[in-house]
Amino acid sequence: MTNRPLRIGLVVGEASGDQLGAGLISALQENHPDAIFEGVAGPKMQALGCQSLYPMETLSVMGLVEPLKRLPALLRMRRGLVDHFIARPPDVFIGIDAPDFNLGIELRLKRVGIPTVHYVSPSVWAWRQGRIKKIARAVSHMLTLLPFEADFYQRHNVPVTFVGHHLADELPLQPDEIGARTQLDLPCKTPIIALLPGSRHSEVALLGQLFLDTARLCLKEKPELLFVLPAANPARRQQIDGMLAEAQDLPVTVFDGQSHLVMEAADVVLLASGTTALEAMLLKKPMIVSYKTGWLTHVIISRMLKVPYVALPNLLAGQELVPEVLQSEATAERLAALLLARLGDSSLAVKLRRDFTHIHQQIKCNGNQKAAQAVLSVIAEQSRQR
């Protein structure tokens, strides 16, 4: 390597990727303060000096119906990025999440000799495992957040580094329930159930009323209960407020965002399957994981699914630590019974806290530094080959 500054290309598609990208840039700047970063960046990455050639919001529509309307613009954006990086080759290109968009860029760049890193594994280990062939062609090195993901890539001879999950670094090993209740102005001794029906319109439409019906049944058994519900964004707040207008008898307090604090304040959490289950686990909370999709989507995905669980705490533990109540099994009666059982089971809470703490320690790896070290190793290997 010469003494010139490192040039690093990055592309992120949403706020979570912007957070990961900012952490990675910050760690790389510790040893390479003059490094040049460019690509597609969110506000946190831009604040650290990363030049965004296109607005991140253009890419944030990936995974929704909206991409069909924006497909020509997205394809132009991808061609523009490929042309830019081929004309001005970076020392490494890093695609952060957004696999449908980034893997195509990585494939083109790797073919012309630019090393590529993909940060955050697609769920290829869970379904559509045939995608591993394209990933192997496109990616010089994969960075995974979870250990079982790294095992999958090792089995398929794809260079990989498990870097741990940034949330495990950010959230304390010991949650502060009383402190969280104080911050949210909630009573310290009243039993509280947190309801998290999802961050997408479709999730709240399918699970919101079910969760409120569940709360009503729980309240019949324990009239002293309170419920807290964090709205992921203003659109979800409006959607949830509309549902609560028909359920004014329920003691539900809605918060704008603050999902970590809301879960930390609760005794038990009822949530939609997804990353939220990992967050609840890191906060050491007994939980019930539920989900519903359209019947056709369920049939297709269930036939392709290659793992025994859907909830991340269970996948990480290799056993069912938390109940998964899905599709037709997700009734208010079933969910209420499980919630009430966990409210009164202190021994289970102790066991879960111990199991969750063990997993937390496994995925708490100083991920930003570990990811930066892996990226620099990829650059060094490419330099040696030249």
Helices and strands as residue ranges (DSSP letters): E 7-12, H 15-31, E 36-41, H 43-47, E 51-55, H 56-59, H 67-87, E 92-96, H 99-111, E 116-119, G 123-125, G 129-131, H 132-138, E 141-144, H 147-155, E 160-162, H 166-170, H 177-183, E 192-196, H 201-221, E 226-231, H 234-244, E 252-256, H 259-265, E 268-272, H 275-282, E 287-291, H 295-304, H 312-317, E 324-326, G 327-329, H 332-343, H 346-363, H 367-385
